[in-house]
Amino acid sequence: MSRIGKYPVIVPDGVKISIDGNVVKASGKLGELTQSFDADHVAVEINDNKVVVSPKMETKMARALWGTTRANINVIVKGVSEGFSKNLELVGVGYKARVEGSNKLVLSLGFSHDVPVVAPAGIKVACPSATQITISGADKQLVGQFAAEIRKFRKPEPYKGKGVKYEGEYIRRKEGKKK
């Protein structure tokens, strides 16, 4: 019995959900997302503003896809209704970020040049302060991937903790040289 798959996905007000073949489509105030599922192993039904996922057979693969499919459908429903966001912090002397235009992020990370990054479609970037970046959007995977790409420019180093890190991320520190 799947602990996650047995619960239905509650569809909030303002979200419209439909099933077309093996694709679930959700649309809401933040956009429209789709998620495909394996129709050979799981069945997806809509009942009274709830999406119910059930396995078609008692195989290991069907039980695995049962919980996974339910979780993926829950993510798209939450994405179009509330959205997802990631917060990044810049730690280091002279490390700054600013937004130019609607989707261009310019980072000063101690290189001899600024690093311009263009946000993909569906992603909003904001800088509440010069050392904080907020990335938000409806697609959880796209938000996380864009945050990881920004972090990759200057990962936090273990001696002073300088770099781009996620908000609340713990950086394991090393002791420096001894005299």
Salt bridges, closest charged atoms under 4 A:
GLU32 OE2 - LYS25 NZ 3.68
ASP38 OD2 - HIS41 NE2 3.62
GLU89 OE1 - LYS165 NZ 3.56
GLU100 OE2 - ARG98 NH2 3.20
ASP114 OD2 - ARG98 NH2 3.71
GLU169 OE2 - ARG151 NH2 2.68
GLU175 OE2 - LYS178 NZ 2.76
